[in-house]
Amino acid sequence: MYSTELSRDEIIANVQRRINNKSNIGDPTLAFLFDSDTDFRKRKADKNTELLESFTNGIKHPVVGEVVNGSFFMKSSKEFLLDCGFKDFVRVPINTQENPFFTAEGVGYGTEFEVMVVGINENEFNIEGSVMATMKLDANNILDSIQPDQYITAKIDEITSAGYNCTIIMDNVRIQAFLPQVLAGVNKIPDNKRADLVGQELEMCVESFSSEKQTWILSRRKYLNLLKPVYLAKIDFDNEYTGFVTGTSDYGIFVELNECLSGMIYHTNIGEELTATDWKKIAPGTEIKFYVKEIIKGDRLILTQVKVDSLWSSIEVGTVYEGVIKDHKPFGTLIILDHETNGLIHSSVMNTKVAKLSPGDSINVEVIEVDRYARKIFLKKAKCVRK
C-alpha cells in the first residue's frame, strides 16, 4: 500500500531511486495503489477511468486538455516534476519552450505553476504536461479579445509567395502567425524592399483567425494607420523629407513617407534632376527627397521638390482671379491661373462670351469648386477681379 505518512526526505529519496534505476516515476502497474496485484494494463482502455476512480479513494484523475495548479517538486534528467494532486507527478519535458519558466529567478521547490495536461499514458499512468500550453491558451484568449486600436509585437521569420510567416511575441510565449503581403504596409511594398522586413520585430494589429490554417492573421497596415494622426501632427512644411517612390502616373510621382503617410509630387513640382530624365520610369522603392506642400482629405499629402508659392497654397472657393484662356475643349474651357495652376469652366456653366474668346485672351473667373488631391479647379466667368 502507498503510505501517506512518509516524510518529504523519504519521498524524495524514493523518487530519486526510481530515476536512478531508469524506471518511470510511479509504479507502472499501479499495484502500490491497491490491496491486490491486479495488472490494470490488461484492462480495456475505456474502463480505466472508472476503475481508477473506484480504487484510488478520491485521488484526482487527470483529463487531457485540463489546466491544473501544481507545485514544482524536482527536476530529473529529462523532466520537470510538478505535484498537482494526482497519484503521479505531472511531467513537463526539459526543452527550449518549457525551460524559461523553470529557470527564471526565484523558481524553486514549491513554486506554483499552472500546467495543462497534454497526454496520459494509460498503460504506465504517466501524465504529460506543459506550462507553455497554458501560456499559449492565455495568449490566444488575449488575441481573440484584442481591440481594433490595440497591437502586438511579431517577428517576421521568412518570406512566402503570399506574404510573411511570423511569430507573435508575448512574454515567453511564441505563437505562429501570418502577415499577408497586401497587409504588410499602407502601400504595396516594392519587390526590392520585401526582404528588408525579414528578421525585424514589428508592431502589428490582429486582423483575424484562420480556422482553416489554424493561425492568426496580422496586419501591419492597420497598425500604421493608427500612427497617421501622430505623424501628421508633426509635419513641418519647411523640413526636407526623404521617402520612397511607390509608383508614377501622368500626373506625377506617388511617394510614401514614414511608412504610414502617402502623397504625390505633381508633375509641375518635380525637380530639375528628375525632369531632365524620364521620371515616369522611376522604379518603385527609389528614395526621393521632397517637401510637404499641403495636407488634404485628412491624411493625403501634396508634395513638392520645388519650393515656390502658387495659388494652390491659398486658393479658396468664391475667390475671383484674372486668368488666361488656354484652350477650348468639348467638355469646357481650360484657364491658366498661374505657372502651375489651371482651372476649367465646364460646359455646363459655359456661356457664349467665353466660347468666343481665343487662347491667350484674359478672363475674370470665380472658383466654384476645388479638388486638391486630384489637382482640379472648377471655375465660372466672373464680372470683376477680387484677388
Secondary structure, 3 states (H helix, E strand, C coil): CCCCCCCHHHHHHHHHHHHHCCCCCCCCCCHHHCCCCCCHHHCCHHHHHHHHHHHCCCCECCCCCCEEEEEEEEECCCEEEEECCECCCEEEECCCCCHHHHCCCCCCCCCEEEEEEEEEECCCCEEEEEHHHHHHHHHHHHHHHCCCCCCEEEEEEEECCCEEEEEEEECCEEEEEEEEHHHCCCCCCCHHHHHHHCCCEEEEEEEEEECCCCEEEEEHHHHHHHHHHHHHHCCCCCCEEEEEEEEECCCEEEEEECCCEEEEEEHHHCCHHHHCCCHHHCCCCCEEEEEEEEEECCCEEEEECCCCCCHHHCCCCCCEEEEEEEEEECCEEEEEEECCEEEEEEHHHCCHHHHCCCCCCEEEEEEEEEECCCCEEEEEECCCCCC
